[in-house]
């Protein structure tokens, strides 16, 4: 698969530890896969609190793509245990 990315003269930084988010100017949370699995991995990896701190405390801009956006929503319809997995960082509902 080839994906086109618009060149805005910025260098992407891969963040593989939650603490690494503090070294960025903004964040993009991609999403590929199952909602529940992604939510579980975020929680187990210590990303949930770190994401909330980065966005709400440090005011980092945040973009969610596909499942990433659903993980950030305040409410996700048709998901089991939704209260346990939604980050509620974006005041929208998702399906």
C-alpha positions as YAML, in Angstrom:
chain: A
units: angstrom
residues:
- id: 1
  name: UNK
  ca: [0.00, 0.00, 0.00]
- id: 2
  name: UNK
  ca: [1.25, 3.49, -0.82]
- id: 3
  name: UNK
  ca: [-0.01, 6.44, 1.16]
- id: 4
  name: UNK
  ca: [0.46, 10.01, 0.05]
- id: 5
  name: UNK
  ca: [1.46, 12.49, 2.74]
- id: 6
  name: UNK
  ca: [1.39, 16.21, 2.14]
- id: 7
  name: UNK
  ca: [4.84, 17.65, 2.74]
- id: 8
  name: UNK
  ca: [4.50, 20.54, 5.16]
- id: 9
  name: UNK
  ca: [8.24, 20.68, 5.80]
- id: 10
  name: UNK
  ca: [7.91, 18.89, 9.12]
- id: 11
  name: UNK
  ca: [9.75, 15.79, 10.19]
- id: 12
  name: UNK
  ca: [7.54, 13.12, 11.75]
- id: 13
  name: UNK
  ca: [8.74, 11.60, 14.99]
- id: 14
  name: UNK
  ca: [7.72, 8.07, 15.94]
- id: 15
  name: UNK
  ca: [6.81, 7.96, 19.60]
- id: 16
  name: UNK
  ca: [7.03, 4.47, 21.07]
- id: 17
  name: UNK
  ca: [6.90, 5.39, 24.75]
- id: 18
  name: UNK
  ca: [4.28, 7.57, 26.39]
- id: 19
  name: UNK
  ca: [6.91, 9.92, 27.83]
- id: 20
  name: UNK
  ca: [8.13, 10.61, 24.28]
- id: 21
  name: UNK
  ca: [5.01, 12.67, 23.56]
- id: 22
  name: UNK
  ca: [6.49, 15.56, 25.52]
- id: 23
  name: UNK
  ca: [9.17, 15.99, 22.85]
- id: 24
  name: UNK
  ca: [6.57, 16.71, 20.14]
- id: 25
  name: UNK
  ca: [4.64, 19.78, 19.05]
- id: 26
  name: UNK
  ca: [1.52, 17.78, 18.10]
- id: 27
  name: UNK
  ca: [0.23, 14.23, 18.02]
- id: 28
  name: UNK
  ca: [-1.52, 11.96, 15.55]
- id: 29
  name: UNK
  ca: [-3.22, 8.82, 16.83]
- id: 30
  name: UNK
  ca: [-3.67, 6.44, 13.91]
- id: 31
  name: UNK
  ca: [-6.02, 3.54, 14.11]
- id: 32
  name: UNK
  ca: [-5.84, 0.21, 12.40]
- id: 33
  name: UNK
  ca: [-7.65, -2.78, 13.78]
- id: 34
  name: UNK
  ca: [-10.25, -3.58, 16.38]
- id: 35
  name: UNK
  ca: [-11.49, -0.78, 18.65]
- id: 36
  name: UNK
  ca: [-11.39, -2.89, 21.83]
- id: 37
  name: UNK
  ca: [-7.89, -4.20, 21.10]
- id: 38
  name: UNK
  ca: [-6.55, -0.72, 20.38]
- id: 39
  name: UNK
  ca: [-8.13, 0.64, 23.58]
- id: 40
  name: UNK
  ca: [-6.66, -2.22, 25.62]
- id: 41
  name: UNK
  ca: [-3.19, -1.67, 24.19]
- id: 42
  name: UNK
  ca: [-3.37, 2.07, 24.89]
- id: 43
  name: UNK
  ca: [-4.29, 1.36, 28.49]
- id: 44
  name: UNK
  ca: [-1.73, -1.42, 29.03]
- id: 45
  name: UNK
  ca: [1.04, 0.70, 27.52]
- id: 46
  name: UNK
  ca: [0.38, 3.63, 29.84]
- id: 47
  name: UNK
  ca: [-0.80, 5.80, 26.95]
- id: 48
  name: UNK
  ca: [-4.24, 6.77, 28.30]
- id: 49
  name: UNK
  ca: [-3.07, 9.06, 31.10]
- id: 50
  name: UNK
  ca: [-0.16, 10.32, 29.00]
- id: 51
  name: UNK
  ca: [-2.50, 11.27, 26.13]
- id: 52
  name: UNK
  ca: [-4.82, 13.11, 28.48]
- id: 53
  name: UNK
  ca: [-1.88, 14.95, 30.08]
- id: 54
  name: UNK
  ca: [-0.36, 15.85, 26.70]
- id: 55
  name: UNK
  ca: [-3.61, 17.23, 25.33]
- id: 56
  name: UNK
  ca: [-5.23, 18.80, 28.36]
- id: 57
  name: UNK
  ca: [-2.19, 19.69, 30.46]
- id: 58
  name: UNK
  ca: [0.45, 20.54, 27.86]
- id: 59
  name: UNK
  ca: [-2.06, 21.67, 25.19]
- id: 60
  name: UNK
  ca: [-0.62, 19.48, 22.41]
- id: 61
  name: UNK
  ca: [-2.73, 19.47, 19.23]
- id: 62
  name: UNK
  ca: [-4.11, 16.00, 18.61]
- id: 63
  name: UNK
  ca: [-5.44, 14.32, 15.47]
- id: 64
  name: UNK
  ca: [-7.22, 10.98, 15.51]
- id: 65
  name: UNK
  ca: [-7.51, 8.93, 12.32]
- id: 66
  name: UNK
  ca: [-10.10, 6.17, 11.90]
- id: 67
  name: UNK
  ca: [-10.03, 4.02, 15.05]
- id: 68
  name: UNK
  ca: [-7.77, 6.67, 16.59]
- id: 69
  name: UNK
  ca: [-10.61, 9.21, 16.38]
- id: 70
  name: UNK
  ca: [-13.06, 6.74, 17.87]
- id: 71
  name: UNK
  ca: [-10.68, 6.19, 20.79]
- id: 72
  name: UNK
  ca: [-10.65, 9.93, 21.48]
- id: 73
  name: UNK
  ca: [-14.41, 10.44, 21.28]
- id: 74
  name: UNK
  ca: [-16.57, 11.16, 24.29]
- id: 75
  name: UNK
  ca: [-18.99, 8.40, 23.24]
- id: 76
  name: UNK
  ca: [-18.82, 5.50, 20.82]
- id: 77
  name: UNK
  ca: [-22.05, 3.80, 19.84]
- id: 78
  name: UNK
  ca: [-22.18, 0.04, 19.34]
- id: 79
  name: UNK
  ca: [-19.15, -0.73, 21.51]
- id: 80
  name: UNK
  ca: [-19.09, -2.89, 24.63]
- id: 81
  name: UNK
  ca: [-17.62, -1.39, 27.81]
- id: 82
  name: UNK
  ca: [-17.45, 2.00, 26.13]
- id: 83
  name: UNK
  ca: [-16.93, 3.93, 29.34]
- id: 84
  name: UNK
  ca: [-13.78, 1.95, 30.06]
- id: 85
  name: UNK
  ca: [-12.13, 2.58, 26.71]
- id: 86
  name: UNK
  ca: [-13.08, 6.04, 25.42]
- id: 87
  name: UNK
  ca: [-10.66, 8.83, 26.17]
- id: 88
  name: UNK
  ca: [-13.36, 11.52, 26.03]
- id: 89
  name: UNK
  ca: [-10.82, 14.06, 24.75]
- id: 90
  name: UNK
  ca: [-12.93, 15.13, 21.78]
- id: 91
  name: UNK
  ca: [-16.52, 16.23, 22.44]
- id: 92
  name: UNK
  ca: [-18.06, 14.15, 19.67]
- id: 93
  name: UNK
  ca: [-19.83, 10.83, 19.40]
- id: 94
  name: UNK
  ca: [-18.60, 8.17, 16.98]
- id: 95
  name: UNK
  ca: [-19.98, 4.98, 15.49]
...
